[in-house]
């Protein structure tokens, strides 16, 4: 693969997704056919549907000149191998969660949104207008991959537990499905983190392979029937306060597109971000109301538990920042933006919500 260097040369500019590529003409009648691999079950609410809508949107906006055929998890590649498939060129595009590739790109966990980090709205501000997206693309450049934000699950829940969490002692020996930095935090708090694809969660929880799981929030959790597999539903989602999902594109495939199709891909990805965030906000409210009506035991984490998890989270983030140059640059940018934007969030939305 030519990678990003080849991508930049082919585009004749700096390799950014806005570069003029191909013949640069919107009048080109050439038809391009792409494959998109995802980490989600087909038509799964929110995540899987969001990827499907993105593929459809690209096809419609391009008037059929760029056709994207979607492959759900395990239809072409396993859910945790989407990044590899895009890097190899097996597929031109993928849709997944960035922290799945922490073994390849440690900094990717920050782009998804670290524990006790920014909300979805704040995170989008950093990505689009605070330098976050430029750093994201720099991190993926050595793999010949261009990332685009594609969706956000918004504020998540803390997860489903088959034991009550009344103190820090209750985390000792807890086996929980929780990926990314949140998983490392749980390990240090005395639990054991596991990373499982979504489709395997219900069975693992029901059979006792795991004691607890986080997934997303009421909308997606209800779709996986998690209320039937665990007794207690905890909040808040300290580990993922606003998780950015990604569309990853093979750089060579992108460079082969004329400029208008590149713009369509970028615009469709940004539209998909707003669409998914809006849908989660609407559907989580509906699903939470249904769970309450059904008598689901919904309870908050104790303050001392959250305090210790926050302390460990900051410790883990500082260690990550010292692990490699890309992680350091990303964390420093994330932290600086977060400190600034929180001043506005506290003065505006937080103050309003406290009164409401």
N, C-alpha and C positions, 0 to 999 in steps of 0.2 A: 504494500500500500504506500502511496506517495506521502500520506500523512498531511499534516497541516502545512508543512513547507511546500509540498506539491500543490496543496489547495491554494496557498497564497500566490504561488507562481501562476497557476492556471487562471486565477482571477485577476492577476496583474496589479494587485494592491496588497493590503496588509493581512489578508486572510480573514477579515471580518465577514460576518454573514450579510453585510450590506454591499459587498464588493460586486462589481460588474463581472459576470461570468458568462460562459457560452457565447452566443452571438449577441447577448444583451438586448435582444429585440422581443417586444411583447407580441410581435406578429408571427413569431416562429410557430409553425404548426406541428413540430415534433412532439410525439407523445412519449412520456416517461412512465415507467411502471416500477413502483417501489413495494417492498415488503416491510411491514412493521411488526416486530415481535414485542410482546408485552409481558409483564410479570403478573398479570391478573387473569382470573377466570373470564371466559367470554361473557360479555353482557353483564358483568358484575356491577351492581349499582355504584354510581359515583366514579370509581377508578376505571373499571373496564369499559363502562359506557362512555366515560370521558375520552378514552383513547379512541374508541370507535367513532365518536362525534368528530374528533380531530381528523381522522382519516377521511370521513365523509366531507368535511368542510373543505379540506385541501382539494378534493376532487371537484367539488361544485365551484369553488372560487376559480379554479384553473380551467373550468369548462371542459373537464375530462382530459386535459393535457398532462396532468400529473395524477396518476391513479395510485392509491395506496391500499394495498391488500393487508388486512390485519390478521395476525396470528396470536391467539391468546396463549397463556402460559401452558407449556408442554405440547402445544400443537406443532411447534417447529423447534423450539429450544426450551430448556427448563427456565423457570422464572428468575433464577439467580445467574443466568448466563446470557442475559440480554446484552449487557455491555460488550462481552466478548464477541457476540454475533455481529454487532454493529462495527466493532473494530476490525473484524476479519472481512467484512463486506458480505457476510452471509445474508444479512438484511441491510437495507439502507437506513432504517429508522427503528428506534425502540422507545418504549414508554415504561417507566419504572420509578422507583424511589432512589435518590442518589446514594443514600447510606449503604445500599446493598454492595457497593464496590469499594468499601473502605480498605480492603486488602490491597487494592490497586492504587487508589487515590485517597489517602487518608483525609485530605481536606474536603472531600465530597460530603462528609458528614455535616460540615458547617453550612454548606449550601442548602441542605435539606432543612436545617434549623435545629440548633442544639438544645438540650434541656434548659428550661428556665430562660429561653431566648426570646426572640421577638415574635409577636403575633403575625398572622398571615398578612395583614395590611402593612405592618411595619417591615416585614421581610420583603414584600414586593417593592416597597420603597427603596430598600437597600439594593435589591437586584437590578431594578430598572433605572434608578437615579442616584445610587450611592456607590457604584463601582463593583457591586457584587457579581453581576453577570460577566463583566470583563474578566474578573478573577476566575470565575467558573470555567470560562472558555480557555483561559491560560492553563488551568489545571488539567483539562482534558486534551489539550493540543498534542501532547506527545503520543497520544493513542489514535490520532487522526479522527477525532470525534468532536462535533460541535454540539454543546448542550443548549437547550431552550427551556425556560420555565414553562411547564404545561400542567397547570392545575395546582390546587392547594386544598388539603383536607380540612383546613381551618383548625380551630382549637379542638384537640382530641380529649377523650376520656382517659382516666388513669388505668382502666382495665377491669377485667373480670377475675374474681378470686374465689377459690373454694375454701378459704380460711379468712377470718377477719384480720385486719391490720390495725391493731390498737396501740402498738408501740414498735420501736425499732427491733425488738426481740422477735417480732413476728415475721421479719424479713429473713431471719436466719434459716438457711436451708430451703428457702422458697425457690422452686423451679418455675421459671416464667418465660414465656415467649415474648421477647422484647429485643428488637434489633438496635444497631447503631450505638451511639454514645450512651443512650439510656441503658442498654444492656451492660456496658462496662460499669456504669454507676451502680447498677443492681449487684453485680458481682462483688464490688468493693464494699457494698453495704451488707454482705453476708449471704446473698442469694446466688442462684445460678441462672444465667441468661441463656436462652436458646433462640435460634433464628429459624423459623419455619415459614414456608409459603402459606398464604392465606387459606388455601383449600384444605390444608392439613390441621388447622387449628382446632376445629370443633372436636374431631376424634381424639386428638391429643389431650384436650381438656376433659372430655367426657370419660376417657379411660384412665385418667390419672397420670398419664405420661408427664404432664405439666400440672402445676398447682394453680397457675394463673396465666393470663394472656392479656396483652394490649392488642388492639387491632386499629380501629380508627375512632369511631363515635357511634351514637345510636343508630344512624341510618345504615351504615355498613355492618355494624355488629348484629343488628337484627336480621340482616340479610343472610348472615352466616349462622343464624339460630343460636347465638352464644348465650342468650338468656336461658336456654334449656340445658346448658352445659356447666353453668357456674351459679353460685348463690349470691355473690355480692358484686356490685358494680360501683367502682370507686372513681372519684374525681378530686382534683383536676388532672388533666394530662400534662403533668410536669415535664415529661420526657419529650413531648412533641406539641408545643403550643401553637404551631402553625407550620405544617410540613409541606414544603415545596416539592412537587413531583416534576419529573423531567421528560422532555422529548429529546432523545439523542440521535444525531444524524451523522452518517458516515461522510467525512469531509470530501472525499473524491466524488461521491454521488452528488453532494451539494454543489460542488464546483462545476459539475456537468450541466447544471440547470441554467437556463437564461435568467436574466436579472428579475424579470417579472414573476417567475415561478419561485425564485428565492424569496422575494418579498411576500408572496402568498404563504409560503411555509412559515415565515416569521410572524406574519400577521395572524394566521390561523392559530399558531401556538399561543400567542398573547390572548386572543379571544377565548381560547379553551381554558386559560387560567381563570379568567373572570367567570366563565360559564360554570366551571366546576366549583369554584368557591361559593358562587351564588346558590348552586343546587344543594351543596352541603348545608349551608345556612338554613335553607328552607326545609329540607328533609330531616335534618337532625331534630328540629323542633317537633315535627310530626311524630317521629319515632320515639322521642323521649316521652311525649305525652302518652303514647300507647303503652310504653313500658311502665310508666307510673300507674296507669289504669290497671295493668295486669299485676301490679303488686311487686315489681322488681325492687330488690333491696338496694337503694342508691344511697351511698354514704361518702363523706369526705375523708381524705387522708388526715390523720392527726397532724397538728402543726409541727410537733417535734420531728415527725417522720419527714415531712416536707423540708424542714430546715436542714436536716442531715443530708438528704438527697441533694439539696442545692449546694451545700458545702462540698460534697464529693464531686458534683458536676463541674464546679469551677476548678477543682483540683485536676480533674481529667482533661478539661479544656486547656488548661495551662500546660499540661504535659504534652498534649497533642500539638500545641503551638510550638513547642521546643523540639518536636520530632523531625520536622523537615521544613524547608524554606517556604514551600507553597502553603502549608498549614499555618505557618506564622503570619504570612502576609494576609491570608484570608481571615484569621481570627482577629488580628489587629484591626482590620477594616470593619469586620462585623461588630466588634466591641465598641469601636469609636462611633459608628453610626447608631448603634443601639442606645448608647448613653445620651446622644443628642436627641434622638427621636422620642425617647421615653419622657423627656421633659414636656414635649408637646402632647403626647398621649395622656400623661397624668393630668395635665392642665385642662384637657378637652374631654376625651372619651371617658377616662377613669372618673373624673369629677362628676360628669353627667350620669354615668352608670351608678355611682354611689348614691346619687340623689333619686334616681329612677326606681 
